[in-house]
Amino acid sequence: FMDYLLYGSKDHLYRKYTVPFIPIVISALLLAANAFAHFLFEYDNQLNIETKPFYWVLIAFEYLYVINTIILMIRFYSKNQGPNFIRILPFLVPFVAGSILTRISPYEVRSLGVAVGLVLLHFSLMNERCYKDEETGFYNIAFLRYIAGFAAEHESSGGCAIIFDGGDKSDALALALKEEAPDNSAVVNMGHGKYLMLASAQSKSAIRLLITAVTEAAQDKGAEITADYSVRDDEISGEDFIKNIIKKY
């Protein structure tokens, strides 16, 4: 799930995780065989468990997966994928915490951590659907209103807004934006063939490079587009900047 969020490719998922999935299958078979041979662990009538040395090999496999999860999390952070990074935390934190607490405490809380994580992830995805455009996968107008309120509480400086108009070729424009939008940007479907890109660029040269990249990618797909932009300076708050964009477009 985390890998798909990061790369958005089922081919990458199958290619990278087909081999790492094999230890999971082997572990399941060994656990099933342990019911008869007791080479991993055994328990008495009071359910006191006595572990065998080979049991810790399975534990090593388990923590290799946990380490891989943490590495993917670091990649999210390093690629500035803020929305995706926040999206996985509700599941990841209870899952990792439960797994670690199971090993350092006398209580089995791993299953509880997974259950809590799945519930929180479910609510997180439901909340995300309120701000996503189902057709393109970009954000919608509700997202702009949401971040306007967020900006009022967490003030930051800089940034720009670029509005692209693809007319009746909005599908080609959407594909071009998916290819060319920077990792730390957000694209909003404004409707009527218009898309808004919120990015951190402030210099006119950087903004023009962004516009040129999207324009050329759209032209390769048979779309002629127009673009306009606004730069936010320190004289206007982030909340007012976004509200002005909503009113203008």
Stockholm file with secondary structure:
# STOCKHOLM 1.0

chainA/1-249         FMDYLLYGSKDHLYRKYTVPFIPIVISALLLAANAFAHFLFEYDNQLNIETKPFYWVLIAFEYLYVINTIILMIRFYSKNQGPNFIRILPFLVPFVAGSILTRISPYEVRSLGVAVGLVLLHFSLMNERCYKDEETGFYNIAFLRYIAGFAAEHESSGGCAIIFDGGDKSDALALALKEEAPDNSAVVNMGHGKYLMLASAQSKSAIRLLITAVTEAAQDKGAEITADYSVRDDEISGEDFIKNIIKKY
#=GR chainA/1-249 SS CHHHHHHCCHHHHHHHHTTTTHHHHHHHHHHHHHHHHCSSEEECTTCCEEECTTHHHHHHHHHHHHHHHHHHHHHHHHTTCHHHHHHHHHHHHHHHHHHHHHHHSSSCCHHHHHHHHHHHHHHHHHHHHTTBCTTTSSBCHHHHHHHHHHHHHSCCCCCEEEEEECGGGHHHHHHHHHHHSCTTCEEEEEETTEEEEEESCCSHHHHHHHHHHHHHHHHHTTCCCEEEEEECCTTSCHHHHHHHHHHHC
#=GC SS_cons         CHHHHHHCCHHHHHHHHTTTTHHHHHHHHHHHHHHHHCSSEEECTTCCEEECTTHHHHHHHHHHHHHHHHHHHHHHHHTTCHHHHHHHHHHHHHHHHHHHHHHHSSSCCHHHHHHHHHHHHHHHHHHHHTTBCTTTSSBCHHHHHHHHHHHHHSCCCCCEEEEEECGGGHHHHHHHHHHHSCTTCEEEEEETTEEEEEESCCSHHHHHHHHHHHHHHHHHTTCCCEEEEEECCTTSCHHHHHHHHHHHC
//
